[in-house]
Amino acid sequence: MTTPTFAARRLRRLAQGGTPSRARRTASEGAEDERCDLCAEPIPPDHRHLLDPGAGTVSCACPACSLLFDRGQAGSARYLLLPTARRRLEGCGIDDMVWAGLGVPVDLAFFTRSATSGQVNAAYPSPLGLMRSVVGLADWSRVEAAHPALSAMAPEVEALLVHRAHGGGSHEPQYWLVPLDDCYRLAALVRAHWKGLGGGPEVWQQVDGFFRAFSTRPSPDTQEASWASP
């Protein structure tokens, strides 16, 4: 397992942009001077992101640069445009035995597939950042069998995000297909609010609120949220 190369500053910014507190923060601090990481043009709060798979970093993109990298029109393999659509996988049958086979020691994690090797990687938030491991192909095939949509998960830019924490109580496990930046927002949220050995009640309230926001915010237009491997 390794810690991520993802910049802490960018994680914080993603977390601020992805939580219900964003509007309050913007109102109280004034419009933050956020700019496109490619062309330095000012960008709106709901801007898109680009993934550099080689470096494992995410960059902010203005609408023009997002369009450039959408559907592989940029002619460069360096950046992938992250999608915006997210979808809850109702009836996903990942039981305790299948979950145990993934080797993830916690109940909050996300999974991505490499575009080059097909390898599936697991990552989970911790107070030190993301912890990562590789999932065996046989174990991942059992996950895919739990829901048909998983076999079409877009490599690199889309993730299966799983929230099974507190599953023994009233909380029902949640399985979502989400853009990768959602996962980084969650990682930043955990890192910012984790206290003590177990995280403390505040961090889990924040995590539950993060997932509640998925259900209450309108779903983006999936037709315009296409991803591409230039």
C-alpha positions, 0 to 999 in steps of 0.5 A, spaced: 500 500 500 502 506 498 500 513 500 497 518 494 501 523 490 495 527 489 496 534 492 493 536 499 492 543 496 488 540 490 484 535 495 482 541 499 479 545 494 476 539 491 473 537 498 470 545 498 467 544 492 464 538 493 460 539 500 454 542 502 458 548 505 461 550 498 456 556 497 457 558 505 464 558 504 464 562 497 459 567 500 463 568 506 470 569 503 468 572 496 469 569 490 476 565 490 480 566 484 480 559 481 483 559 474 484 553 469 490 549 470 492 549 463 490 556 460 489 560 466 483 563 465 478 564 471 473 558 472 466 557 475 465 553 481 462 548 477 468 547 473 470 540 470 477 536 472 482 533 468 486 527 470 493 525 468 493 518 469 501 518 469 502 523 475 495 521 478 493 528 479 487 532 477 487 539 474 481 544 474 479 546 467 475 551 464 469 550 459 474 551 453 479 546 455 474 541 457 471 541 450 478 540 448 479 534 451 472 531 451 471 525 446 478 525 445 479 531 440 485 534 443 490 529 440 494 528 447 494 522 451 496 526 457 489 528 460 483 525 461 476 529 462 473 526 468 465 525 467 460 528 471 454 523 472 453 519 478 449 513 479 446 509 484 447 502 483 440 499 486 440 492 488 447 491 488 449 484 491 456 485 494 455 481 500 460 480 506 464 474 503 465 478 496 467 484 500 472 480 504 475 477 498 477 484 496 482 485 501 480 492 503 480 492 511 475 498 511 467 499 509 469 505 505 472 505 499 473 506 491 475 502 485 478 504 479 480 500 473 487 501 469 486 503 462 492 500 460 493 493 464 486 492 466 488 492 473 483 494 478 485 498 484 482 499 491 483 505 495 480 508 501 480 514 505 484 515 511 487 520 516 494 520 512 490 520 505 489 515 500 491 508 501 491 503 495 491 496 494 490 491 488 484 487 487 485 480 484 481 479 477 477 473 480 475 477 486 473 483 481 469 478 477 465 477 483 464 484 484 462 485 477 457 479 477 453 483 483 451 488 478 451 489 470 453 496 470 460 495 473 462 491 467 462 498 463 465 502 468 470 507 464 477 506 466 481 511 470 476 516 470 470 513 473 469 509 480 465 504 484 464 508 490 462 503 496 459 506 503 458 500 507 460 503 514 455 503 520 452 497 515 450 493 522 445 499 524 440 503 520 444 505 514 444 501 508 450 500 504 451 504 498 454 503 491 455 508 486 458 509 480 461 516 480 467 520 477 473 520 480 474 527 483 468 525 487 472 520 490 478 525 491 473 530 495 471 524 499 478 523 501 479 530 503 473 530 507 475 524 511 482 527 512 479 534 514 475 531 519 478 525 522 479 525 529 483 520 534 483 512 532 476 511 530 475 518 526 470 520 531 462 522 530 464 528 526 467 525 520 462 519 519 456 525 520 460 528 514 461 522 510 453 521 511 452 528 509 456 527 503 452 521 500 446 524 502 448 530 497 448 525 492 441 523 492 438 530 493 442 534 488 440 533 480 444 528 476 448 532 471 446 530 463 450 524 462 450 525 455 454 531 455 458 528 461 462 523 456 469 521 458 474 519 453 481 516 452 485 521 447 
